[in-house]
Each structure stands twice: as C-alpha cells, then as structure tokens.
Amino acid sequence: MSKKIVIPDDVKAQVVSRVRACLDDAGYFSQALTDNSQLFDSMTADPLIGGVLGQYMKKEKIRTYIKDGIIGKYAKLKNEEMLSTEKVKADLENFEGSPISILSDKGQVIVGINDTDGAIIYAAKGTVLKWESALRKVLENRAKSQNQENMIIRMYLILSNTGRKLTEAEQQSISKTLGIVDVRVILIRA
C-alpha cells in the first residue's frame, strides 16, 4: 500500500500555478503527443516544479503526479470553460449564421431556436473522446420532445478537444459518421 502524498496547500498552489503557466506557454492543449514528453521532462527538471515536488515524493513519482494530479484537473477545467453555455451559444450562432435564443439549458444539452428561420436547435456538449455519449444525449432529448412534426430541427454536437490534436481524416470521419444521422459537429480546441 502506498503512502498518500501530503503537500502543504500553499506549496501545492504555487506548483499548480507554475505547471499551468508552463502548459499555457507551450500550447499544451493544442500540441502533438510527441511534444508532451519534452514538456514533462522540462517541468520535472524545473526547480520550481520538480524540485519542489521532490521534497515531498520520490523522483519517479513526480512525472505521474504532474500528469494525473495537476494536468488532469486543469484539462477538466479548460473543458468546462470551452463548453460554457455562452461559448456554445456563440459557436452555434456562428455556425448557423443567425442569433439563437436559448430555450433550455440542461447542463449537457442546450435547446434553442434560430431567431431567423425558427429552427429548433438541440446541442449536446461533450468531448471528442466521448462523442458517442454526447450523441446519445442529443438524440434522447430530441426523442423526448413532442409536437415538432412540422418544424425544422437541427442537432449538433459541440465537442471539445483538450487532448491530442485530431488529424484532418479523424475530423472528417467524425463529421461523416454523424452526418448519417443528420447531426452536425462543431469541434472546439483549447
């Protein structure tokens, strides 16, 4: 059984702040996986990150702690920022080319109306890695709606990608797959 790592709150806050600054400066959330290794090496060697963490844990645990203990939480925070209702609304308006009025915001699914053509918009928020879950959410919400037989309906997945950069082929594959069930995709990068 491994011991729990205890780092004083003020020290942890300084390290977290330094790691986040390094990630942002390096464009971590938009770079290739191969570039991440070099970034991890530099943070582990940085006296203000790896040096400080080395006072509280074994050297071989530092890299894992940075990745799982700091970066994972930061990626989740970045994802939440990218998928805020305000940003999703702006992305939908940009894609639709028209203002959107939000009718309901159920956290993961936003329902709105296109102010120009009256189309009902269903948009599920999710990540590229779990796009299937977002698809299920948008389809379930659409299925629950009634009395829309004669209305224009458009469904979207708003997918964030805080992980590795998708290739053009991967982006096209997701769009083509979802196009079969008439769901449009908006990909958002950090």
C-alpha positions as CSV (number, residue, x, y, z in Angstrom):
1,M,0.0,0.0,0.0
2,S,1.5,3.4,-1.0
3,K,1.6,6.4,1.3
4,K,-0.6,9.3,0.5
5,I,1.4,12.3,-0.7
6,V,0.9,15.3,1.5
7,I,1.9,18.7,0.1
8,P,1.2,21.9,2.0
9,D,-1.6,23.9,0.4
10,D,0.5,27.0,-0.2
11,V,3.3,24.9,-1.8
12,K,0.8,23.0,-3.9
13,A,-0.9,26.2,-5.1
14,Q,2.5,27.6,-6.3
15,V,3.4,24.4,-8.1
16,V,0.0,24.1,-9.7
17,S,0.2,27.8,-10.9
18,R,3.7,27.2,-12.3
19,V,2.6,24.0,-14.1
20,R,-0.5,25.8,-15.6
21,A,1.7,28.6,-16.8
22,C,4.1,26.1,-18.5
23,L,1.2,24.4,-20.1
24,D,-0.3,27.6,-21.4
25,D,3.1,28.9,-22.6
26,A,3.8,25.7,-24.5
27,G,0.3,25.5,-26.0
28,Y,-0.1,22.1,-24.4
29,F,-3.7,21.5,-25.3
30,S,-3.1,22.0,-29.0
31,Q,0.3,20.3,-29.5
32,A,1.1,16.8,-30.6
33,L,1.6,14.0,-28.1
34,T,5.3,13.7,-29.1
35,D,5.8,17.3,-27.8
36,N,4.3,16.4,-24.4
37,S,7.3,14.2,-23.4
38,Q,9.7,17.1,-23.8
39,L,7.4,19.4,-21.8
40,F,7.1,16.8,-19.0
41,D,10.8,16.4,-18.9
42,S,11.3,20.2,-18.6
43,M,8.7,20.5,-15.8
44,T,10.2,17.6,-13.9
45,A,13.6,19.2,-14.2
46,D,12.3,22.7,-13.3
47,P,13.4,23.6,-9.7
48,L,10.1,25.3,-9.1
49,I,8.1,22.3,-10.1
50,G,10.0,19.0,-10.0
51,G,12.5,20.4,-7.5
52,V,9.7,21.4,-5.1
53,L,7.7,18.2,-5.6
54,G,10.9,16.2,-5.0
55,Q,10.8,17.4,-1.4
56,Y,7.5,15.5,-0.9
57,M,7.8,12.5,-3.1
58,K,10.2,10.1,-4.8
59,K,11.7,11.4,-8.1
60,E,10.0,8.6,-10.1
61,K,6.6,9.8,-8.9
62,I,6.9,13.4,-9.9
63,R,6.0,13.0,-13.6
64,T,2.9,10.9,-12.8
65,Y,1.9,13.4,-10.1
66,I,2.2,16.3,-12.6
67,K,0.2,14.4,-15.3
68,D,-2.5,12.9,-13.1
69,G,-2.7,15.2,-10.2
70,I,-2.3,18.6,-11.9
71,I,-2.8,18.4,-15.6
72,G,-5.9,16.1,-15.5
73,K,-7.7,18.6,-13.3
74,Y,-6.6,21.5,-15.4
75,A,-7.8,19.8,-18.6
76,K,-11.2,19.3,-17.0
77,L,-11.4,23.0,-16.0
78,K,-10.4,24.0,-19.5
79,N,-13.0,21.7,-21.0
80,E,-15.7,23.3,-18.8
81,E,-14.6,26.8,-19.9
82,M,-14.7,25.8,-23.5
83,L,-18.2,24.3,-23.2
84,S,-19.8,27.1,-21.2
85,T,-23.3,28.0,-22.3
86,E,-22.1,31.4,-23.5
87,K,-19.4,29.9,-25.7
88,V,-21.6,27.2,-27.1
89,K,-24.3,29.7,-27.9
90,A,-21.7,31.9,-29.7
91,D,-20.4,28.8,-31.7
92,L,-23.9,27.9,-32.7
93,E,-24.7,31.4,-33.8
94,N,-21.5,31.5,-35.8
95,F,-22.3,28.1,-37.4
96,E,-26.0,29.0,-38.0
97,G,-25.2,32.5,-39.2
98,S,-28.1,33.8,-37.1
99,P,-28.9,34.7,-33.5
100,I,-30.0,31.8,-31.2
101,S,-32.4,32.1,-28.3
102,I,-31.8,29.6,-25.6
103,L,-35.0,27.8,-24.6
104,S,-33.4,25.5,-22.0
105,D,-30.0,24.6,-20.7
106,K,-29.9,21.2,-19.1
107,G,-26.2,21.2,-18.4
108,Q,-25.1,18.8,-21.2
109,V,-27.8,19.7,-23.7
110,I,-28.9,23.1,-24.8
111,V,-32.2,23.6,-26.7
112,G,-32.6,26.8,-28.6
113,I,-34.4,28.4,-31.5
114,N,-32.8,30.0,-34.6
115,D,-34.3,33.6,-34.5
116,T,-34.2,33.8,-38.3
117,D,-35.7,30.6,-39.6
118,G,-37.4,29.3,-36.4
119,A,-35.4,26.0,-36.4
120,I,-35.3,24.2,-33.1
121,I,-31.6,23.6,-32.2
122,Y,-30.5,20.7,-30.0
123,A,-26.9,20.9,-29.0
124,A,-25.1,18.4,-26.8
125,K,-21.8,19.3,-25.2
126,G,-19.1,16.7,-24.9
127,T,-15.5,15.7,-25.6
128,V,-14.1,14.3,-28.8
129,L,-13.1,11.1,-26.9
130,K,-16.6,10.6,-25.7
131,W,-18.6,11.9,-28.7
132,E,-20.8,8.8,-28.6
133,S,-22.2,9.9,-25.1
134,A,-22.9,13.4,-26.5
135,L,-24.7,11.8,-29.4
136,R,-26.9,9.7,-27.1
137,K,-27.8,12.8,-25.1
138,V,-28.8,14.9,-28.1
139,L,-30.9,12.0,-29.6
140,E,-32.6,11.3,-26.2
141,N,-33.5,14.9,-25.8
142,R,-34.8,15.1,-29.3
143,A,-36.9,12.0,-28.8
144,K,-38.4,13.4,-25.6
145,S,-39.7,16.4,-27.4
146,Q,-43.3,16.4,-28.7
147,N,-45.3,18.2,-31.4
148,Q,-42.4,19.0,-33.6
149,E,-43.5,17.2,-36.7
150,N,-43.8,20.3,-39.0
151,M,-40.8,22.1,-37.5
152,I,-37.2,22.4,-38.7
153,I,-34.9,20.5,-36.4
154,R,-31.2,20.7,-36.3
155,M,-29.0,18.7,-34.0
156,Y,-25.4,19.5,-33.0
157,L,-22.6,18.0,-31.0
158,I,-20.3,20.7,-29.6
159,L,-17.1,18.7,-28.9
160,S,-14.1,20.0,-27.1
161,N,-10.6,18.6,-27.5
162,T,-8.2,19.2,-24.8
163,G,-6.2,16.1,-25.7
164,R,-4.1,15.4,-28.7
165,K,-4.7,17.3,-32.0
166,L,-7.0,15.4,-34.3
167,T,-5.9,14.8,-37.9
168,E,-8.0,16.1,-40.7
169,A,-9.0,12.5,-41.5
170,E,-10.2,11.9,-37.9
171,Q,-12.2,15.1,-38.0
172,Q,-13.8,14.2,-41.3
173,S,-14.6,10.7,-40.1
174,I,-16.5,12.0,-37.0
175,S,-18.4,14.5,-39.2
176,K,-19.2,12.0,-41.8
177,T,-20.4,9.4,-39.3
178,L,-22.6,11.9,-37.5
179,G,-23.9,13.3,-40.8
180,I,-25.5,9.9,-41.5
181,V,-27.9,10.6,-38.6
182,D,-28.2,14.3,-39.6
183,V,-26.1,15.6,-36.6
184,R,-23.7,18.5,-37.3
185,V,-20.4,18.7,-35.4
186,I,-18.6,21.8,-34.1
187,L,-15.1,21.0,-32.8
188,I,-13.6,23.3,-30.3
189,R,-9.8,23.4,-29.5
190,A,-8.3,24.8,-26.3
